[in-house]
Amino acid sequence: MGSNLKNILIVSFGFLLLFTAYGGLQSLQSSLNADEGLGTASLSVLYGAIILSSMFLPPILIKNLGCKWTIVVSMGCYVAYSLGNLYPSWETLIPTSIILGLGGAPLWSAKCTYLTISGNMQGKKENKEGRDIINQYFGIFFLIFQSSAVWGNLMSSLIFELADDRASITEEQLKHCGAVDCPVTNATGNSTIDIPPDSLRYTLLGSYIGVGVLSVILVAVFLDNLDKEAAQEFRDNRQPFFSVFLATFKHLRDKRQVLLIPMTMYSGFEQGFLAGDYNKSYVTCALGIRYVGYSMICFGATNSLFSFAFGKLSHYTGRIALFALGTVTNLSCIIGLFLWKPHPDDLAVFFVFSGLWGMADAVWQTQTNALYGVLFEEHKEAAFANYRLWESVGFVIAFGYSNYLCVDVKLYVVLAVLVVGMVLYGCVEYIEYKNPTACIKNKLELEVEKKSYIAQTKL
């Protein structure tokens, strides 16, 4: 096994362990910490902090610490959030949400930079285009990483299955599930949410904290520090802080970036709806909290498989066909969720929606990454800082209004953002068709230490 592939596997399995814990916690926040909307409020604060960190922290940390140690430090921020969930309250969960948010953007930017450096290095060794190797590495990463949803949610469901006393869900309560669920008019409130006992809660959180710490150790001990010299060179020749801070906003002068904002925000909206509303108003409301994990396993499994498949298929179909597939799939799911009345007798339907949503999300993650990488090759750091910024804005809005709007209104919002985003994306493709972006190829002998090519994805 080559050293570059070894490093990719270490990064991938490190993220797998880390997001086994965080992904499971995020899926449970709207149900496990439902009192006063604490769970979804913490997620909204979390992504608000990511917005702030995406503006200036990624380039500063990466160029001072290097990719490896930026990843290690940022992983520690995620572990802090798991610790905050041990005794959830506004005093513990909100501060740890801010800590995680500040570490979120540097973590993903450092990971993407590391994978791209490795891909360019391997491309030089094999005398191939660095872009092709990078795509392969991201395919490997997503195949391993996306399965974190399977393991994290499997842990929660298996542990919660140990509960002896489970509240039964009545037909009257089922009338308030689905699109009609409303925080104002729903007379049942949180009575349909079967909260597990504290002993099982602590067992789950202890397991999550353990795998989170293991991920930090894995990366800190075994990952090679590829950009050590570049980080040292930057420390000796620093850029002014405000030039780094303003680079994100200067990139908005590119009209293609502005046109991509709604589609980028949609990535946050659709993930926020699944984690904050589908899990609570459909799965937990009709089946119970123990089924949230099983539903998200279905989402994670399809997301993982299709992320890898779409990375391969994009070479033959092009990105437009895949974006169209994702749009039609999400549109069909939204219409179905409007019309469907969730009931325990329709057990398979809960997993059909999760699986289809996972397939569509695989399109948004892999192809949006590729689109940003192709369009903004000369300004990747600023471009992907914008990606993180606007996706996080979508998350903040989706989790922010979660406790105030009815589910049918939220579906209308998600639908509107999807339609607007895809119309403007079509405008970007038209601009690209008229004025194609020139490709930067590996044969140009660009120094990896002087310029990083990065791609970005969800938190």
C-alpha positions in Angstrom: 0.0 0.0 0.0 1.4 3.4 -1.0 1.9 6.0 1.7 -0.7 8.4 0.2 -3.4 5.7 0.1 -2.5 4.8 3.7 -2.9 8.4 4.8 -6.3 8.6 3.0 -7.5 5.5 4.9 -6.3 7.0 8.2 -8.2 10.2 7.6 -11.3 8.3 6.4 -11.4 6.0 9.4 -10.7 8.9 11.8 -13.7 10.8 10.4 -15.7 7.6 10.5 -15.1 7.2 14.2 -15.6 10.9 14.9 -18.9 11.2 13.0 -20.2 7.9 14.4 -20.5 9.8 17.6 -21.5 13.2 16.3 -23.9 11.9 13.6 -25.8 9.8 16.1 -26.1 12.8 18.5 -27.3 15.1 15.7 -30.0 12.7 14.7 -31.3 12.5 18.2 -31.2 16.2 19.2 -34.7 17.0 18.2 -36.1 14.0 20.2 -33.6 13.4 23.0 -33.3 17.1 24.0 -36.8 18.2 23.0 -37.6 20.2 26.2 -37.9 23.9 25.3 -36.4 23.0 21.9 -32.9 22.8 23.4 -31.7 20.2 20.9 -32.5 22.0 17.7 -31.5 25.3 19.3 -28.1 23.9 20.0 -27.8 22.8 16.4 -28.7 26.2 15.2 -26.1 27.8 17.4 -23.6 25.2 16.3 -24.0 26.1 12.6 -24.0 29.8 13.4 -20.6 29.3 14.9 -19.5 27.5 11.8 -20.5 30.5 9.8 -18.2 32.7 11.9 -15.3 30.1 11.8 -15.6 29.6 8.0 -14.9 33.3 7.5 -11.4 33.3 8.9 -10.3 30.2 10.9 -9.6 27.6 8.2 -6.7 29.3 6.4 -5.2 30.7 9.6 -5.2 27.3 11.4 -4.2 25.3 8.3 -1.3 27.5 7.5 -0.1 27.8 11.1 -0.6 24.2 12.3 -0.7 22.3 9.0 -3.5 20.0 7.9 -2.8 17.2 10.3 -2.8 19.2 13.6 -5.7 21.3 12.5 -7.7 18.1 12.1 -6.6 16.8 15.5 -7.5 20.1 17.3 -10.8 20.3 15.5 -11.7 16.7 16.4 -11.3 17.7 20.0 -14.0 20.3 19.6 -16.4 17.6 18.5 -15.6 15.5 21.5 -16.4 18.5 23.7 -19.9 18.5 22.2 -20.4 14.9 23.2 -19.4 15.8 26.8 -21.9 18.6 26.8 -24.7 16.1 26.1 -24.0 14.2 29.3 -25.9 16.8 31.3 -27.8 18.8 28.7 -28.9 22.3 29.6 -28.6 25.7 28.1 -25.5 26.3 30.2 -23.7 23.1 28.9 -25.0 22.4 25.4 -24.9 25.9 24.0 -21.2 26.6 24.9 -20.1 23.2 23.6 -22.1 23.8 20.4 -20.1 27.0 19.9 -16.9 25.1 20.5 -17.8 22.5 17.9 -18.9 25.1 15.4 -15.6 26.9 15.7 -13.8 23.7 15.0 -16.1 22.5 12.2 -15.0 24.6 9.3 -11.2 24.1 9.9 -11.8 20.4 10.2 -13.4 20.0 6.8 -11.2 22.5 5.1 -8.0 20.7 6.5 -9.4 17.3 5.5 -10.1 18.5 1.9 -6.8 20.2 1.6 -5.0 17.1 2.9 -6.8 14.8 0.4 -6.1 17.1 -2.5 -2.4 17.4 -1.6 -2.2 13.6 -1.5 -4.0 13.3 -4.8 -1.7 15.7 -6.5 1.4 14.0 -5.1 0.1 10.6 -6.3 -0.7 12.1 -9.7 2.9 13.2 -10.1 4.1 9.7 -9.2 1.8 8.0 -11.7 2.1 10.7 -14.3 -1.6 11.2 -14.3 -3.9 14.2 -13.8 -4.1 15.2 -10.2 -7.8 15.8 -10.6 -8.5 12.2 -11.4 -6.6 10.9 -8.4 -8.3 13.4 -6.2 -11.7 12.2 -7.3 -10.7 8.7 -6.5 -9.5 9.7 -3.0 -12.7 11.6 -2.3 -14.7 8.5 -3.5 -12.8 6.3 -1.0 -13.2 8.9 1.7 -17.0 9.2 1.3 -17.5 5.5 1.0 -15.9 5.0 4.4 -17.1 8.3 6.0 -20.8 8.2 5.0 -21.1 4.8 6.7 -20.7 6.6 10.0 -24.4 7.2 10.0 -24.9 3.5 10.0 -22.7 2.7 13.0 -23.6 5.8 15.1 -27.3 5.2 14.7 -27.0 1.5 15.1 -25.4 2.1 18.5 -28.3 4.4 19.6 -31.1 2.0 18.4 -29.5 -1.1 20.0 -28.9 0.7 23.3 -32.4 2.2 23.4 -34.0 -1.1 22.6 -32.8 -2.2 26.1 -35.4 0.1 27.7 -38.0 -1.9 29.6 -40.8 0.6 29.8 -41.9 2.1 26.5 -44.8 4.5 26.1 -47.5 3.3 23.7 -48.5 5.7 20.9 -52.3 6.1 20.6 -54.3 6.7 17.4 -55.2 10.2 18.7 -51.5 11.0 19.0 -50.8 9.7 15.5 -53.3 12.3 14.1 -50.7 14.9 15.0 -47.8 13.2 13.2 -46.3 14.1 9.8 -47.0 17.2 7.9 -49.7 18.3 10.3 -47.4 18.4 13.3 -47.3 21.9 14.6 -45.6 23.3 17.7 -48.5 25.6 18.4 -51.6 23.6 17.7 -50.4 20.1 18.5 -52.1 19.3 21.8 -49.9 16.3 22.6 -46.8 18.4 22.7 -43.8 16.1 23.5 -46.0 13.4 24.9 -45.3 11.1 21.9 -41.6 11.2 22.5 -40.5 8.2 24.6 -37.4 9.5 26.4 -35.1 6.6 27.5 -33.9 6.3 31.1 -30.7 8.1 32.2 -28.8 4.9 32.6 -29.1 4.1 28.8 -28.5 7.7 27.9 -25.2 7.7 29.8 -24.2 4.3 28.2 -24.8 5.8 24.8 -22.9 9.0 25.4 -20.0 7.2 27.1 -19.7 5.0 23.9 -19.8 8.1 21.7 -17.2 9.9 23.7 -15.0 6.8 23.6 -15.0 6.5 19.8 -14.5 10.3 19.5 -11.3 10.1 21.6 -10.2 7.1 19.6 -10.5 9.1 16.4 -8.2 11.8 17.8 -5.6 9.3 18.8 -5.7 7.6 15.4 -5.0 10.7 13.5 -2.5 12.2 15.9 -0.4 9.1 16.0 -0.6 7.6 12.5 -1.3 10.4 10.0 1.7 11.8 8.1 2.3 15.5 8.3 2.5 16.2 4.5 2.4 20.0 4.6 4.8 20.7 7.5 7.2 22.8 5.5 4.4 24.9 4.0 3.0 25.6 7.4 6.4 26.7 8.7 6.9 28.9 5.6 3.6 30.7 6.3 4.5 31.3 10.0 7.6 33.0 8.8 5.7 35.1 6.2 2.2 35.7 7.5 -0.7 37.2 5.5 -2.5 40.2 7.1 -5.6 38.9 9.0 -8.1 41.1 7.2 -6.9 40.0 3.8 -7.7 36.4 4.8 -11.0 37.5 6.4 -12.2 39.4 3.4 -11.1 36.8 0.8 -14.4 35.0 1.4 -16.5 38.1 0.6 -14.3 39.2 -2.3 -15.1 35.9 -4.0 -18.7 37.0 -4.2 -17.7 39.3 -7.0 -17.8 36.2 -9.2 -21.4 36.0 -10.3 -21.3 32.2 -10.6 -20.6 32.1 -6.8 -23.6 34.3 -6.2 -25.8 32.2 -8.4 -24.8 29.0 -6.5 -25.7 30.4 -3.1 -29.3 29.1 -3.1 -28.3 25.6 -4.1 -25.5 25.6 -1.5 -28.0 26.7 1.1 -30.3 23.9 0.1 -27.8 21.4 1.2 -28.2 22.8 4.7 -32.0 23.0 4.4 -32.5 19.4 3.3 -30.1 17.9 5.9 -31.6 20.1 8.6 -35.1 19.0 7.7 -34.2 15.3 7.9 -32.3 15.6 11.2 -34.6 18.1 12.9 -38.1 17.4 11.5 -38.4 14.1 9.8 -36.8 12.3 12.7 -39.1 14.0 15.2 -42.4 14.6 13.4 -42.5 11.3 11.4 -40.2 8.7 13.0 -40.3 9.5 16.7 -43.9 10.6 16.6 -45.2 7.5 15.0 -42.7 4.8 16.0 -40.7 6.0 19.0 -37.2 7.3 19.5 -35.6 3.9 19.2 -36.5 3.8 15.5 -34.6 7.0 14.7 -31.3 5.1 14.6 -32.7 2.5 12.2 -34.2 5.1 9.9 -30.9 7.0 9.8 -29.0 3.8 9.2 -31.0 3.4 6.0 -30.2 7.0 5.1 -26.5 6.5 5.8 -26.2 3.3 3.9 -27.8 4.6 0.7 -25.8 7.9 1.1 -22.5 6.0 1.4 -23.2 3.6 -1.6 -24.5 6.3 -3.9 -21.7 8.8 -3.0 -19.2 6.2 -4.2 -21.3 5.3 -7.3 -22.0 8.9 -8.3 -18.3 9.6 -8.1 -17.7 6.9 -10.7 -20.8 7.7 -12.8 -20.1 11.4 -13.1 -17.3 10.5 -15.6 -19.9 9.1 -18.0 -23.1 11.0 -17.3 -21.8 14.4 -16.4 -22.9 16.4 -13.4 -26.0 17.9 -14.9 -27.8 14.5 -15.2 -26.9 13.7 -11.6 -28.2 17.1 -10.3 -31.4 16.4 -12.2 -31.7 13.0 -10.5 -31.2 14.5 -7.1 -33.8 17.2 -7.8 -36.4 14.8 -9.0 -35.8 12.5 -6.1 -36.0 15.2 -3.4 -39.1 16.8 -5.1 -40.8 13.4 -5.1 -40.0 12.9 -1.4 -41.3 16.4 -0.5 -44.6 15.7 -2.3 -44.9 12.3 -0.6 -44.3 13.7 2.8 -47.0 16.3 2.2 -49.5 13.6 1.5 -48.5 10.7 3.7 -50.0 10.1 7.1 -47.3 8.2 9.1 -48.5 5.1 10.9 -46.7 2.2 12.6 -48.4 -0.2 10.1 -46.4 1.5 7.3 -43.1 0.6 8.7 -41.3 0.1 5.4 -42.4 3.5 4.1 -40.3 5.2 6.8 -37.2 3.6 5.4 -38.1 4.2 1.8 -38.2 8.0 2.5 -34.9 7.8 4.4 -33.2 5.8 1.6 -34.4 8.1 -1.2 -33.3 11.1 0.8 -29.9 9.5 1.3 -29.6 9.0 -2.4 -30.5 12.6 -3.2 -28.1 13.9 -0.5 -25.3 11.9 -2.1 -25.8 13.9 -5.3 -25.7 17.3 -3.4 -22.5 16.3 -1.5 -20.4 14.8 -4.2 -21.5 16.9 -7.2 -21.5 20.2 -5.4 -17.9 19.4 -4.3 -17.0 18.7 -7.9 -18.8 21.8 -9.2 -17.0 24.1 -6.9 -13.7 22.5 -7.6 -14.1 22.8 -11.4 -15.5 26.4 -11.5 -13.1 28.0 -9.0 -9.8 26.2 -9.4 -7.8 29.4 -9.0 -9.5 30.5 -5.8 -10.4 27.3 -4.0 -9.9 28.4 -0.5 -12.2 31.4 -0.9 -14.7 29.3 -2.9 -15.0 26.5 -0.3 -15.1 29.0 2.5 -18.2 30.3 0.8 -19.5 26.8 0.4 -19.2 26.2 4.1 -20.7 29.7 4.9 -23.8 29.3 2.8 -24.5 25.7 3.6 -24.2 26.6 7.3 -26.7 29.5 6.8 -29.1 26.9 5.5 -28.5 24.8 8.6 -29.0 27.7 10.9 -32.3 28.7 9.3 -33.6 25.2 9.2 -32.8 24.4 12.8 -33.7 28.0 13.9 -37.3 27.9 12.7 -37.8 24.2 13.7 -39.5 25.0 17.0 -41.8 27.7 15.6 -43.2 26.5 12.2 -45.5 23.7 11.3 -44.0 20.8 9.3 -46.1 21.6 6.2 -44.7 25.1 6.2 -41.2 23.8 6.5 -41.8 21.5 3.5 -42.9 24.5 1.5 -39.7 26.3 2.4 -37.5 23.4 1.5 -39.4 23.0 -1.8 -39.0 26.7 -2.6 -35.2 26.7 -1.9 -34.8 23.6 -4.1 -36.6 25.1 -7.1 -34.8 28.5 -6.8 -31.5 26.8 -6.3 -31.8 24.6 -9.4 -33.0 27.4 -11.6 -30.0 29.5 -10.7 -27.7 26.5 -11.0 -29.0 26.1 -14.6 -27.9 29.7 -15.2 -24.4 28.8 -13.9 -24.2 25.9 -16.4 -25.3 28.2 -19.2 -22.5 30.6 -18.3 -20.1 27.8 -18.1 -21.2 26.5 -21.5 -20.7 29.9 -23.1 -17.4 30.6 -21.3 -15.8 27.3 -20.2 -13.4 27.3 -17.3 -9.9 26.3 -18.2 -8.6 23.2 -16.5 -5.6 23.2 -14.3 -3.7 20.0 -15.1 -1.1 18.2 -13.2 1.5 18.7 -15.9 1.6 22.4 -15.1 4.1 21.4 -12.3 2.3 23.4 -9.7 4.0 23.2 -6.3 1.8 21.5 -3.8 3.4 23.4 -1.0 2.5 26.8 -2.5 -1.1 26.1 -3.6 -3.7 23.8 -2.1 -6.6 22.4 -4.0 -9.5 21.7 -1.7 -13.0 20.5 -1.8 -15.7 20.6 0.8 -18.7 18.8 2.1 -21.2 18.7 5.0 -20.2 18.9 8.6 
